[in-house]
Amino acid sequence: MYRVWNFLTNYSLLLIIGAVTALIWANMDVLSPVAGDPHYWANAYHNFVEFVIWDHAPIGHLHDGHRTLTLHYLVNDLLMAFFFGIAAKEVWEAVILKNGSLRGKRAATPLFATAGGMFGPIGVYLGLALFLGSDTYNAVANGWAIPTATDIAFSYLVGRLVFGAGHPAVRFLLLLAIADDAAGLIILAIFYPSGELAPEWLLLSLGAAVAVFVLANWLPRRMDRHKQDRPNSTWVRKTLSFWPYLFAACASWYGFMMSGLHPALGLLPIVPTIPHADRSFGIFSEAETHLHDLLNTIEHALKHPVEIVLFFFGLCNAGVEFSSMGDATWLVLAGLLIGKPIGIFIMGWIAAVPLKLGIPQGMRLIDLVVIGFVAAIGFTVSLFVATVAFDAGPVQDAAKMGALFSFAAAIVSIIAGKVTRVEKQDL
């Protein structure tokens, strides 16, 4: 049983199981109709997702003038904060560490490719929407960010399958995915607020971050200057552990919620305040389990709970009827499957050849196309953006379907690897 659980969590299969379960449930009216009620299963799914956990709650979405905490809100706005916190941890280490993967010249070409992997999908999505007419464009325009996303977990796993774990293209892909995540977090914060903006509430988030950094991180180290046994830092680490950061995270999340920014991003200001190691071995690396700094300890403790959160995220968001497929479905897929590879190849080529920034040794320029197809797996983040880009209804459902179907990019990338004769390199 332990091996089965490890397999499910290591490959993020709980998210897929949740999404597939939701899809089947939402379409049961066609598969197993109930006499006298043609929408029985769809209504049952909707009632499950919108199940009221706490009426008149101090948090949640407004309902008839008061706040209501539903299962959907709990998963999307509260629990998904831990998922984005882990993503922020990878981005922060890549930027701040001396040998971080997003520092220096070696990160230049992947960063150019990341820009292409965002502008390409936006151009294809909006261009095709405009071609379909002004009515379609006006209906779907706000979803322009949906195809810019790259699911870092699935893309990394598929990349290893296509290129082999030892191929330099895998590290290039991971760099690109991390940078894409960083840009995606910024896009969510700026362009997709969850309500009317009240930026003064961000002072609460900022204050929580500054307070916990000074009191639980900087001050103990300051007091331990010239003391080899570091008594104050040791006492804080062993006695207080993660608790100060948890309280600060709660305050920061509340500040984001009240500010109108999406509360799922509420932990982002706290992540940089947590003591971290002086090196990083990369996401999913076994070596990281041997790093015992507080930031890595928290990440490892959250891994399995976050996988369960992703199961419920898939379950609460992927319940779309197949009849909901529409223009937004094909626009999201076109943005990902056409815009991503083209954008990544063009910008990667510009960086590598005209700008002479080069590409990693052992990689070919044609590998950029294959990387583009792998990065076209939007899935988790695309699905999340679809839920905040559109109000509940047919356009949101159609966009969600496009995000779900983006997993087809895994098959396309395997075929592209065969066609371009990628030589797999295992460790």
C-alpha distance (Angstrom), angle and dihedral (degrees) to the residues before:
residue distance angle dihedral
M1 . . .
Y2 3.81 . .
R3 3.82 90.5 .
V4 3.80 91.1 50.3
W5 3.84 91.0 50.6
N6 3.81 91.7 48.5
F7 3.81 90.8 49.5
L8 3.80 92.0 50.3
T9 3.80 94.5 47.9
N10 3.81 98.3 39.1
Y11 3.80 90.8 55.7
S12 3.82 96.4 37.9
L13 3.79 89.4 -121.3
L14 3.81 92.4 147.3
L15 3.81 88.5 72.3
I16 3.81 90.8 52.7
I17 3.81 91.6 46.4
G18 3.80 90.6 51.3
A19 3.82 92.4 47.7
V20 3.82 93.9 46.9
T21 3.82 91.0 47.1
A22 3.81 90.1 52.1
L23 3.81 92.3 48.1
I24 3.81 92.3 50.7
W25 3.81 92.4 44.8
A26 3.80 93.7 49.6
N27 3.81 91.3 49.6
M28 3.80 97.8 43.7
D29 3.82 90.6 105.1
V30 3.80 86.9 72.2
L31 3.80 96.3 37.3
S32 3.82 97.0 43.0
P33 3.82 112.1 8.8
V34 3.80 119.7 -161.3
A35 3.78 114.2 -135.1
G36 3.78 113.3 -113.1
D37 3.81 95.3 12.8
P38 3.85 115.5 65.3
H39 3.82 91.2 -178.7
Y40 3.81 98.9 44.8
W41 3.81 97.9 119.5
A42 3.81 95.0 39.3
N43 3.80 90.3 51.9
A44 3.81 90.9 46.6
Y45 3.82 90.0 52.7
H46 3.81 91.9 48.0
N47 3.81 91.4 48.9
F48 3.82 89.6 50.6
V49 3.81 93.9 50.8
E50 3.80 93.5 45.5
F51 3.82 93.9 42.3
V52 3.81 107.7 148.5
I53 3.79 110.0 -123.3
W54 3.80 96.6 172.7
D55 3.78 126.3 8.3
H56 3.83 117.7 -153.9
A57 3.81 87.9 17.4
P58 3.82 120.8 169.8
I59 3.82 87.0 -125.3
G60 3.78 131.9 39.7
H61 3.79 136.6 67.8
L62 3.77 124.2 -44.1
H63 3.80 114.7 -97.8
D64 3.79 120.8 177.4
G65 3.79 90.0 -20.3
H66 3.80 97.4 -48.6
R67 3.77 134.0 80.8
T68 3.78 120.7 -99.3
L69 3.81 125.4 -169.6
T70 3.80 108.2 -144.7
L71 3.80 129.2 177.8
H72 3.81 89.7 -108.7
Y73 3.81 92.1 53.8
L74 3.81 92.2 44.5
V75 3.81 91.6 54.7
N76 3.82 102.1 36.5
D77 3.79 101.5 36.8
L78 3.80 104.7 27.2
L79 3.80 113.1 23.0
M80 3.82 95.5 36.8
A81 3.82 86.2 63.1
F82 3.81 86.7 79.5
F83 3.82 90.9 54.2
F84 3.81 91.7 52.0
G85 3.80 89.0 44.0
I86 3.81 90.4 59.6
A87 3.81 90.1 47.0
A88 3.82 89.1 50.4
K89 3.81 89.9 50.9
E90 3.82 91.1 58.3
V91 3.80 91.7 46.7
W92 3.82 92.9 46.9
E93 3.81 93.7 51.2
A94 3.80 91.3 46.3
V95 3.81 89.6 54.8
I96 3.82 104.0 36.1
L97 3.81 105.6 38.3
K98 3.79 118.9 91.2
N99 3.79 91.4 -120.5
G100 3.79 94.4 32.1
S101 3.78 115.4 153.8
L102 3.82 93.4 -124.8
R103 3.79 94.4 54.3
G104 3.77 130.3 89.4
K105 3.78 134.0 4.1
R106 3.81 95.1 -46.8
A107 3.80 89.6 67.5
A108 3.81 94.0 51.4
T109 3.80 99.8 85.9
P110 3.85 94.5 43.8
L111 3.81 88.8 49.2
F112 3.80 91.1 51.5
A113 3.80 88.3 48.1
T114 3.80 89.6 49.7
A115 3.79 90.2 54.9
G116 3.80 89.1 51.1
G117 3.79 89.7 47.8
M118 3.80 88.7 58.3
F119 3.81 103.7 37.0
G120 3.81 92.5 43.7
P121 3.83 95.0 58.1
I122 3.83 91.9 42.2
G123 3.82 90.6 52.0
V124 3.81 93.5 47.7
Y125 3.82 93.6 43.8
L126 3.80 96.6 48.5
G127 3.82 94.1 35.4
L128 3.80 93.6 54.7
A129 3.82 90.7 42.3
L130 3.81 89.7 54.5
F131 3.82 89.8 47.5
L132 3.82 89.6 54.9
G133 3.79 91.1 57.3
S134 3.77 141.3 -88.6
D135 3.81 94.0 -80.3
T136 3.80 92.0 56.2
Y137 3.81 91.4 42.3
N138 3.80 92.8 52.5
A139 3.81 91.4 47.5
V140 3.81 97.3 50.3
A141 3.83 105.3 24.9
N142 3.81 94.6 100.0
G143 3.81 89.7 62.5
W144 3.81 93.7 66.8
A145 3.83 91.7 116.9
I146 3.82 95.5 55.0
P147 3.85 95.9 84.9
T148 3.82 93.6 43.2
A149 3.82 91.5 74.4
T150 3.79 126.8 99.7
D151 3.79 120.4 -162.0
I152 3.79 99.5 -131.4
A153 3.81 96.3 -161.1
F154 3.79 99.3 47.6
S155 3.80 94.2 37.9
Y156 3.80 90.5 52.9
L157 3.80 92.4 49.5
V158 3.82 93.7 46.5
G159 3.81 90.1 45.0
R160 3.80 89.9 56.6
L161 3.79 89.2 49.4
V162 3.83 93.5 50.8
F163 3.80 100.7 38.8
G164 3.80 103.7 21.6
A165 3.80 124.0 -111.2
G166 3.83 93.6 -85.6
H167 3.80 99.1 50.4
P168 3.83 115.5 113.8
A169 3.81 88.5 -134.1
V170 3.82 88.3 70.4
R171 3.81 91.8 59.2
F172 3.81 89.5 44.3
L173 3.82 89.3 51.9
L174 3.80 92.0 48.8
L175 3.81 90.6 51.2
L176 3.78 89.9 49.9
A177 3.82 92.9 47.9
I178 3.81 93.0 49.3
A179 3.81 91.6 49.1
D180 3.80 89.0 46.4
D181 3.81 89.5 52.9
A182 3.80 90.6 51.1
A183 3.80 91.6 51.3
G184 3.80 90.5 44.4
L185 3.80 91.8 55.0
I186 3.80 89.7 52.3
I187 3.82 91.8 48.2
L188 3.80 91.7 50.3
A189 3.79 91.8 49.6
I190 3.81 96.2 47.0
F191 3.80 106.2 32.5
Y192 3.81 104.2 29.1
P193 3.79 110.9 48.3
S194 3.81 114.8 171.6
G195 3.80 94.7 -133.7
E196 3.78 144.3 -18.9
L197 3.78 109.4 -25.9
A198 3.79 117.9 -108.4
P199 3.83 100.5 170.4
E200 3.81 93.4 178.7
W201 3.82 87.5 77.5
L202 3.80 88.8 65.2
L203 3.79 86.4 72.5
L204 3.81 86.1 72.0
S205 3.80 90.3 55.6
L206 3.79 91.9 45.5
G207 3.81 91.9 46.5
A208 3.82 91.7 49.9
A209 3.81 91.2 50.4
V210 3.81 94.4 47.5
A211 3.82 93.3 44.6
V212 3.80 95.9 50.2
F213 3.81 92.3 44.1
V214 3.80 92.9 51.3
L215 3.81 98.2 40.5
A216 3.81 101.6 37.2
N217 3.80 102.2 27.7
W218 3.81 118.4 17.5
L219 3.83 100.5 34.0
P220 3.85 97.1 51.0
R221 3.81 90.1 48.8
R222 3.78 90.1 47.1
M223 3.82 90.8 52.0
D224 3.81 90.3 48.5
R225 3.78 95.8 58.2
H226 3.82 110.9 136.3
K227 3.85 90.5 8.0
Q228 3.79 112.0 114.2
D229 3.82 94.7 -166.1
R230 3.85 91.1 53.2
P231 3.82 94.9 -148.2
N232 3.80 98.0 -179.8
S233 3.80 96.2 47.3
T234 3.80 90.0 45.6
W235 3.80 92.2 50.3
V236 3.81 91.9 49.7
R237 3.81 92.0 47.5
K238 3.80 96.2 46.5
T239 3.80 101.0 34.7
L240 3.79 104.9 32.4
S241 3.82 97.0 25.9
F242 3.82 111.9 164.1
W243 3.83 96.8 -19.9
P244 3.83 98.4 97.8
Y245 3.81 89.1 51.2
L246 3.80 91.8 47.9
F247 3.80 91.4 53.9
A248 3.80 90.1 46.2
A249 3.82 89.8 48.4
C250 3.81 90.8 53.4
A251 3.80 91.1 51.0
S252 3.81 91.9 46.3
W253 3.82 92.3 48.6
Y254 3.81 90.3 51.0
G255 3.79 90.2 49.2
F256 3.82 91.0 53.0
M257 3.80 91.6 47.2
M258 3.81 93.1 51.3
S259 3.81 92.7 42.2
G260 3.81 93.3 60.6
L261 3.81 94.7 -116.0
H262 3.77 113.7 123.6
P263 3.83 106.1 -81.4
A264 3.82 91.9 -143.8
L265 3.81 85.0 76.8
G266 3.80 91.7 53.5
L267 3.81 97.0 108.1
L268 3.79 94.9 55.5
P269 3.84 96.0 93.0
I270 3.83 91.2 51.1
V271 3.82 99.1 51.3
P272 3.86 95.0 72.7
T273 3.82 90.6 52.1
I274 3.83 94.7 60.8
P275 3.84 116.7 96.2
H276 3.80 108.7 -104.2
A277 3.79 138.5 -171.1
D278 3.80 121.9 -97.0
R279 3.81 91.3 -119.1
S280 3.78 140.9 36.7
F281 3.78 129.4 -152.4
G282 3.80 95.3 -164.5
I283 3.76 135.7 -100.5
F284 3.82 116.3 -46.6
S285 3.82 91.5 10.4
E286 3.81 113.3 147.4
A287 3.81 88.9 -143.8
E288 3.81 90.6 66.9
T289 3.80 89.8 68.3
H290 3.81 86.6 71.0
L291 3.80 93.4 57.8
H292 3.80 108.7 94.8
D293 3.79 102.1 -173.9
L294 3.79 113.6 127.8
L295 3.81 95.1 -107.4
N296 3.81 93.2 55.4
T297 3.81 91.4 41.0
I298 3.80 90.2 55.3
E299 3.81 92.1 46.2
H300 3.81 92.6 51.5
A301 3.80 91.2 47.0
L302 3.80 90.5 51.9
K303 3.81 97.7 45.8
H304 3.81 98.6 90.3
P305 3.82 96.0 36.1
V306 3.80 89.3 51.6
E307 3.81 90.3 51.2
I308 3.82 87.9 56.0
V309 3.81 89.3 48.0
L310 3.81 88.7 52.8
F311 3.81 89.4 52.5
F312 3.80 90.0 56.7
F313 3.82 90.4 41.6
G314 3.80 89.2 57.8
L315 3.78 91.2 43.1
C316 3.81 94.3 49.9
N317 3.81 98.0 42.3
A318 3.80 109.8 30.6
G319 3.81 97.4 62.0
V320 3.79 96.0 114.1
E321 3.78 124.8 146.3
F322 3.80 113.9 -122.7
S323 3.80 88.1 -128.8
S324 3.84 86.5 67.1
M325 3.79 92.3 73.7
G326 3.77 109.8 121.5
D327 3.78 145.1 136.6
A328 3.82 93.2 -48.8
T329 3.82 90.2 56.3
W330 3.78 93.8 57.8
L331 3.80 93.8 39.1
V332 3.82 91.6 55.2
L333 3.80 91.3 46.6
A334 3.80 92.2 46.8
G335 3.79 90.9 49.1
L336 3.80 91.0 52.1
L337 3.82 102.7 36.5
I338 3.82 96.9 37.7
G339 3.79 106.9 21.2
K340 3.83 96.9 45.0
P341 3.84 98.6 54.1
I342 3.81 93.7 40.4
G343 3.80 94.1 46.3
I344 3.80 94.5 45.3
F345 3.81 93.0 47.1
I346 3.81 95.7 46.8
M347 3.81 96.6 45.8
G348 3.81 92.0 39.5
W349 3.80 90.1 51.7
I350 3.82 92.0 48.1
A351 3.81 90.2 52.5
A352 3.81 95.1 43.7
V353 3.83 101.3 42.1
P354 3.84 116.4 20.9
L355 3.82 93.6 29.9
K356 3.83 90.7 38.6
L357 3.81 94.0 -138.3
G358 3.79 90.1 134.6
I359 3.80 131.7 -153.2
P360 3.82 129.0 -100.0
Q361 3.78 115.8 -72.2
G362 3.79 110.6 -95.6
M363 3.81 93.9 31.5
R364 3.81 125.8 108.2
L365 3.80 125.8 -149.3
I366 3.83 89.3 -118.0
D367 3.81 87.5 60.3
L368 3.80 86.7 70.7
V369 3.82 88.8 69.3
V370 3.80 91.7 52.9
I371 3.81 89.9 46.7
G372 3.80 87.3 51.9
F373 3.80 91.5 56.4
V374 3.81 91.9 47.2
A375 3.81 90.6 49.2
A376 3.82 88.6 52.0
I377 3.81 89.2 79.6
G378 3.80 96.6 105.3
F379 3.80 97.8 161.7
T380 3.85 110.0 130.1
V381 3.80 100.3 27.6
S382 3.83 94.4 35.1
L383 3.80 89.2 51.4
F384 3.80 89.9 49.6
V385 3.82 93.1 49.3
A386 3.81 90.2 48.5
T387 3.81 90.2 57.3
V388 3.82 92.2 53.9
A389 3.82 98.8 35.8
F390 3.81 95.4 60.9
D391 3.77 136.3 33.1
A392 3.80 115.8 -113.6
G393 3.77 109.0 -76.3
P394 3.81 143.8 81.2
V395 3.82 96.7 -45.3
Q396 3.80 92.4 51.1
D397 3.81 90.8 46.5
A398 3.80 91.5 50.0
A399 3.81 91.5 48.9
K400 3.81 90.8 48.6
M401 3.79 89.3 53.5
G402 3.80 89.4 54.8
A403 3.80 90.6 50.7
L404 3.81 90.7 50.3
F405 3.80 93.5 46.6
S406 3.82 89.7 52.4
F407 3.79 86.3 84.9
A408 3.83 84.1 78.8
A409 3.82 84.6 76.7
A410 3.81 86.4 77.7
I411 3.81 90.0 64.2
V412 3.81 92.2 42.6
S413 3.82 91.4 50.8
I414 3.82 91.9 51.6
I415 3.82 89.5 51.7
A416 3.83 90.8 45.9
G417 3.80 89.2 51.7
K418 3.80 90.5 54.0
V419 3.82 93.4 45.6
T420 3.83 93.6 49.0
R421 3.82 90.4 43.7
V422 3.77 97.8 -122.1
E423 3.79 110.0 -166.4
K424 3.79 107.8 -139.0
Q425 3.78 115.6 -132.4
D426 3.79 116.6 -162.8
L427 3.79 124.1 -165.6
